[in-house]
Amino acid sequence: MSETFTSVAQEEAGFRDRARLSFDLDADICVIGAGLAGLSIALEAARLGASVAVLEGRHIGWNASGNQLGTVMPGFALPLTDLIERIGFEDARELWAMSKEGAEFVRANATEANMPGIGPSDGVLEVSNVDAGDRLISRLQMLHEDFDTEVEGWQVDRVREALKTDRYFHGVYYPQAFQVDGRKYVHGLAALARRAGARIFEDTPVVSIDHSGIRKRIVTPSARLRATHIVLAGNIHLGAPLRRLSETLLPVWRYAGITAPLGERLHEIIAFKGSVMDSDGVDHFRIVDGDRLMWESPETTWAARPQRFAGSVRRRIRSIFPELGHVEITDMFGGATGQTVHGMPQIGQLRKGLWVASGFGRQGMNTSAMAGQLIARSILWGDERWKLFSPFELVWAGGATGRVAGQLVGIWGRASSAAAGSLARYRERARIKDRAREARLAEANRAAGTGPRRPPPGVRPRPAPPPKPAAAEVEPASHDGGVSQ
Ligand SMILES: Cc1cc2nc3c(=O)[nH]c(=O)nc-3n(C[C@H](O)[C@H](O)[C@H](O)COP(=O)(O)OP(=O)(O)OC[C@H]3O[C@@H](n4cnc5c(N)ncnc54)[C@H](O)[C@@H]3O)c2cc1C
């Protein structure tokens, strides 16, 4: 720390040219891919004393890792209940704890001293699109008591005080989840890895590997590399080095936009400072640069120019927060995430010295950091905890047919979530109307004094109640019979 006052991110941004591998090289570990996963592994392994070379076909953070929102949560893209169902309670607890360690790895590295402008801030709110307060309570208990995670349950009123929309119901607040400037983080990570001794070569695609011997061979267009370990961290673009591996991932492109400054009205409508995500995994947003809204929502299973989705982001913002009126989108970005069939990342050793770290889906910040720790510590310390991922085998994602099917499943999932959300809002409106009707009825009864209860005009009289029992413990008359559910 003391050798220079220059921050690592400044080093990364200003003081270097992109280096391509143009000479043959030997290393302990060769990492393919300089996204979040590859760089996390390189950083951890270099810190533990290994010689590491990272080979990146384009440039650092070229894909999803350099185009993401920087929200850091515990857990995985796969919902916790599904995880427990799949591998049992005890193993799920261990995996969850490791995912929290991943988040702490990010927190420890993403400091202002290391990465100026990275802007860490605490607190993430997960909001429910349906009115499921009872489910919320059991989820809170489980997270808090069984998974040792600090959470707070927010009632509908509190959520709507923070977010002026009737789209959301209850919320789970994670005070220890946080966010950073996601687009800066990957470059900060590269700078830290370099500082720890890792060598990163860009414009250096790996075209083939020979992983059969003890010393493995890696071929690039202009040089060769030999290493004892290869880590495949190329996500969906890995291609030629191990095409079958790429085919176990369903590529899903996600897009996000940033609005023009929206002024004070933005804070009146969105009073929550951290990231907000809905429980269906459709919308994900937060305020940036004082009064702009950063919003992630559309997704496709084919590559497209992010600019094409500006209109769809704008419409989405308008449908959730109509009071914001027309907003202008000034910047769009996006990237391809690799989704596995089972929803969990692929982390582990495929054969001796050949490792994989991919399939992080839409939750890659903490999970790729966790992969970095697990793989580096296994190679250098013999830590075998990555084996907890063994139940999640490499399953073929179906090639081109799988992508089309994936898109249909995605559309179906979103449509049924939207239907559930509309139904919840319809029920809520019905309850409000019913309460108003009951209040009018009560008022009319009061006005009628002690005389016989006569319904106000337009209200159909109720059938006569059954004869009262003789005993004194009779319940007070209730008016809850007509609530539509
Ligand atoms: C819009 C958007 C918002 C997101 N927001 C969040 C968020 O807020 N929080 C969160 O946790 N996650 C988020 N994610 C998900 C997260 O960005 C990804 O899970 C993560 O970046 C995946 O990292 P990766 O290193 O596996 O893959 P990538 O980022 O795809 O990196 C892989 C790299 O490998 C290189 N490569 C591939 N093949 C080769 C080869 N043969 N030779 C050399 N190099 C190769 C590629 O060029 C690429 O640079 C978001 C994603 C998107 C798209």
The ligand as an SDF file (V2000), in Angstrom:
LIG
                    3D

 53 58  0  0  0  0  0  0  0  0999 V2000
  -27.3140   -5.5690  -17.5540 C   0  0  0  0  0  0  0  0  0  0  0  0
  -26.7440   -6.4900  -16.5030 C   0  0  0  0  0  0  0  0  0  0  0  0
  -26.8470   -6.1410  -15.1600 C   0  0  0  0  0  0  0  0  0  0  0  0
  -26.3220   -6.9960  -14.1790 C   0  0  0  0  0  0  0  0  0  0  0  0
  -26.3700   -6.5910  -12.8780 N   0  0  0  0  0  0  0  0  0  0  0  0
  -25.8460   -7.3780  -11.9180 C   0  0  0  0  0  0  0  0  0  0  0  0
  -25.8500   -6.9430  -10.5650 C   0  0  0  0  0  0  0  0  0  0  0  0
  -26.2700   -5.8430  -10.2510 O   0  0  0  0  0  0  0  0  0  0  0  0
  -25.3570   -7.7800   -9.6220 N   0  0  0  0  0  0  0  0  0  0  0  0
  -24.8640   -9.0200   -9.9340 C   0  0  0  0  0  0  0  0  0  0  0  0
  -24.4710   -9.7540   -9.0230 O   0  0  0  0  0  0  0  0  0  0  0  0
  -24.7930   -9.4440  -11.2260 N   0  0  0  0  0  0  0  0  0  0  0  0
  -25.2740   -8.6540  -12.2190 C   0  0  0  0  0  0  0  0  0  0  0  0
  -25.2190   -9.0620  -13.5290 N   0  0  0  0  0  0  0  0  0  0  0  0
  -24.6350  -10.3900  -13.8470 C   0  0  0  0  0  0  0  0  0  0  0  0
  -23.1110  -10.3320  -13.9410 C   0  0  0  0  0  0  0  0  0  0  0  0
  -22.7280   -9.2280  -14.7010 O   0  0  0  0  0  0  0  0  0  0  0  0
  -22.5580  -11.6160  -14.5730 C   0  0  0  0  0  0  0  0  0  0  0  0
  -23.0100  -12.7310  -13.8620 O   0  0  0  0  0  0  0  0  0  0  0  0
  -21.0340  -11.6370  -14.5490 C   0  0  0  0  0  0  0  0  0  0  0  0
  -20.5120  -10.4720  -15.0990 O   0  0  0  0  0  0  0  0  0  0  0  0
  -20.4730  -12.8490  -15.3080 C   0  0  0  0  0  0  0  0  0  0  0  0
  -19.0750  -12.7530  -15.2820 O   0  0  0  0  0  0  0  0  0  0  0  0
  -18.1390  -13.7450  -16.0800 P   0  0  0  0  0  0  0  0  0  0  0  0
  -16.7460  -13.3810  -15.7560 O   0  0  0  0  0  0  0  0  0  0  0  0
  -18.5740  -15.1450  -15.8270 O   0  0  0  0  0  0  0  0  0  0  0  0
  -18.4810  -13.5120  -17.6240 O   0  0  0  0  0  0  0  0  0  0  0  0
  -18.1340  -12.3680  -18.6970 P   0  0  0  0  0  0  0  0  0  0  0  0
  -18.4020  -11.0280  -18.1800 O   0  0  0  0  0  0  0  0  0  0  0  0
  -18.8440  -12.7890  -19.9220 O   0  0  0  0  0  0  0  0  0  0  0  0
  -16.5630  -12.4940  -18.9350 O   0  0  0  0  0  0  0  0  0  0  0  0
  -16.0040  -13.5350  -19.7010 C   0  0  0  0  0  0  0  0  0  0  0  0
  -14.8220  -13.0030  -20.4960 C   0  0  0  0  0  0  0  0  0  0  0  0
  -14.1440  -14.1020  -21.0900 O   0  0  0  0  0  0  0  0  0  0  0  0
  -13.6710  -13.7120  -22.3580 C   0  0  0  0  0  0  0  0  0  0  0  0
  -13.4700  -14.9270  -23.1900 N   0  0  0  0  0  0  0  0  0  0  0  0
  -14.4100  -15.8200  -23.5550 C   0  0  0  0  0  0  0  0  0  0  0  0
  -13.8580  -16.7880  -24.2980 N   0  0  0  0  0  0  0  0  0  0  0  0
  -12.5460  -16.5010  -24.4350 C   0  0  0  0  0  0  0  0  0  0  0  0
  -11.4660  -17.1390  -25.1020 C   0  0  0  0  0  0  0  0  0  0  0  0
  -11.6310  -18.2690  -25.8070 N   0  0  0  0  0  0  0  0  0  0  0  0
  -10.2390  -16.5610  -25.0090 N   0  0  0  0  0  0  0  0  0  0  0  0
  -10.0450  -15.4330  -24.2990 C   0  0  0  0  0  0  0  0  0  0  0  0
  -11.0480  -14.7870  -23.6600 N   0  0  0  0  0  0  0  0  0  0  0  0
  -12.2900  -15.3280  -23.7140 C   0  0  0  0  0  0  0  0  0  0  0  0
  -14.7700  -12.7920  -22.8910 C   0  0  0  0  0  0  0  0  0  0  0  0
  -14.2360  -11.9300  -23.8810 O   0  0  0  0  0  0  0  0  0  0  0  0
  -15.2140  -12.0690  -21.6160 C   0  0  0  0  0  0  0  0  0  0  0  0
  -14.5560  -10.8280  -21.4540 O   0  0  0  0  0  0  0  0  0  0  0  0
  -25.7080   -8.2280  -14.5410 C   0  0  0  0  0  0  0  0  0  0  0  0
  -25.5940   -8.5640  -15.9010 C   0  0  0  0  0  0  0  0  0  0  0  0
  -26.0850   -7.6990  -16.8760 C   0  0  0  0  0  0  0  0  0  0  0  0
  -25.9160   -8.0550  -18.3060 C   0  0  0  0  0  0  0  0  0  0  0  0
  1  2  1  0
  2  3  1  0
  2 52  2  0
  3  4  2  0
  4  5  1  0
  4 50  1  0
  5  6  2  0
  6  7  1  0
  6 13  1  0
  7  8  2  0
  7  9  1  0
  9 10  1  0
 10 11  2  0
 10 12  1  0
 12 13  2  0
 13 14  1  0
 14 15  1  0
 14 50  1  0
 15 16  1  0
 16 17  1  0
 16 18  1  0
 18 19  1  0
 18 20  1  0
 20 21  1  0
 20 22  1  0
 22 23  1  0
 23 24  1  0
 24 25  2  0
 24 26  1  0
 24 27  1  0
 27 28  1  0
 28 29  2  0
 28 30  1  0
 28 31  1  0
 31 32  1  0
 32 33  1  0
 33 34  1  0
 33 48  1  0
 34 35  1  0
 35 36  1  0
 35 46  1  0
 36 37  1  0
 36 45  1  0
 37 38  2  0
 38 39  1  0
 39 40  1  0
 39 45  2  0
 40 41  1  0
 40 42  2  0
 42 43  1  0
 43 44  2  0
 44 45  1  0
 46 47  1  0
 46 48  1  0
 48 49  1  0
 50 51  2  0
 51 52  1  0
 52 53  1  0
M  END
$$$$
